Amino acid sequence: MRIAVGLGKQGGEERLERQGVSRRDFMKFCTAIAVTLGMGPGFASEVAAALTGRRTSVVYLHAAECTGCSEALLRTYKPFLDTLILDTISLDYHETIMAAAGEAAEAALEAAVSGPDGFVCIVEGAIPTIEDGKYCYVGGHTILDTCKRILPKAKAVISMGTCACYGGIQAAKPNPTQSKGVNDCFGDLGVKAINIAGCPPNPLNLVGAVVAFLKGQSIELDELGRPVAFFGKTIHDLCERREHFDAGRFAPSFNSEEARKGWCLYDLGCKGPQTYNNCPQVLFNETNWPVRAGHPCIGCSEPNFWDDQSPFYQN
């Protein structure tokens, strides 16, 4: 069911209202998603229609990770994303937040992946591959085997975070578990995941990808499998400190007056020029992002950032 803005509450809107999410906050959130997608604020009603239509079954798998991507997702607010997501999609399996455990949790997973209407699969974390993947078990099965079985069945696969996209910290040298990203590990099975890179990524980028899928939009990906709408420009190109870089004004230390004035952090190790992401445009929790807060970009949305972008600090 699709909604028409201004014509009363229907379906998903009613569900959200019962959870205390006002229409104003919901439309503000939809506007942010529309802007993130590069559609402009005028397309908020289309985003709302996608999010309040028939609830799509989502299976969220955890591989080798720290759960930071899920934590970032659950900390988004206005409206709180856990309430929003639970009432606009059917999140049928997520080990961190689901009430079920043990056999009940495994039964929920099997029911979700066997449903007649299909499902979207989100993967968080890298896939250990050495010794048949025995370094990551969930429910008595290696995540390697679980993903082999489930991912090819999904209507869409989304890799949430740099670990799932490219291996991340788990794949850092010497990579003792031979961890890989989803596409690298399962590409030969026909899996072509949409990579929402970052450590953690901004949750709005994940929701934007889900919205684009629900709307049936073609999602243009770069050569690293990331949506161009979110990863088409460098941090450096979008950074509010760029004018200081162009003028040759560089902070000499983190505790300097120049740093407090917002001068460029390039001499302190900022990797913004070689990092593609929309962090300066899509703030975390609508509040801030690392460079504005005085922390240099560490290139966390790039493959092998843990090895290739270090040292992260120069002072």
QUIBELFEN-V246111 format. One line per field, one symbol per residue. phi: phi as a letter, one per 40 degrees, with the letter a starting at -180 (. if undefined). psi: psi as a letter, one per 20 degrees, with the letter a starting at -180 (. if undefined). burial: I if it has 16 or more other ideal C-beta (glycine too) atoms within 10 Angstrom, else O. Layout:
# QUIBELFEN-V246111
phi = ???
psi = ???
burial = ???
This chain:
# QUIBELFEN-V246111
phi = .bbbcgbgcbfccccccccgcccccccccccccccdcgcgcccdcccccccbcccccbbbcbbcabgcccccccccbfccccccccbbbbccaadcbcccagcccccccccccbcccgabbbbbhcbcbcffgccabbggbccccccdccdccccabbcbgccccbhfccccdcfccfcbcccccbdccgcbcccbcibcccdccccccccccccgccbcbccbgcccdbbcbcddcccccdccdccgbbccaccccccccgccbdcbhcbdcbbbabdccbccffbaadcccgbccbgccbdfccccccccbba
psi = pqqppikrpqdhggghhhjjoqhghghgghggggghijhqhijhhhggghijbppppppoqpcoajjhghgggijqrmrphggggijhrnnipohhiqhqrchhghhhghhgijqhjarpppppqropiqlkkijoqpkjqqhghghhhggiiqhqppooqhghgjhbhhjqpjmhjlqrrghhhjhijjpnqponqqmrrphhhghgggghghikqpopqaijjqphhhkiqqgghipijhhhghjkopphrhjrhhghijrqjgijjpjhhjpprkghhnqpkkgrrghhijpqpjkijqqkhhghiqqhpp.
burial = OOIOOOOOOOIIIOIIOOOOIOOOIIIOIIIIIIIIIOIOOOIIIIIIIIIIIOIIIIIIIIIIIIIIIIOIIIOIOIIIIIOIIIIIIIIIIIIOOOOOOOOOIIOIIOOIIOOOOOIIIIIIIIIIIOOOIOIIOIOOOIIIOIIIOIIOOIOIIIIIIIIIIIIIIIIIOOIOIIIIIIIIIIOOOOIOIIIIIIIIIIIIIIIIIIIIIIIOOOIOIOOIIIIOIIIOOIIIOIIOIOOIIOOOOIIOOOOOOOIOOIIIIIOIIIIIOOIIIIIIOIOIOOOOIIIOOOIIIIIIIIIOIIOOIOOIOOO
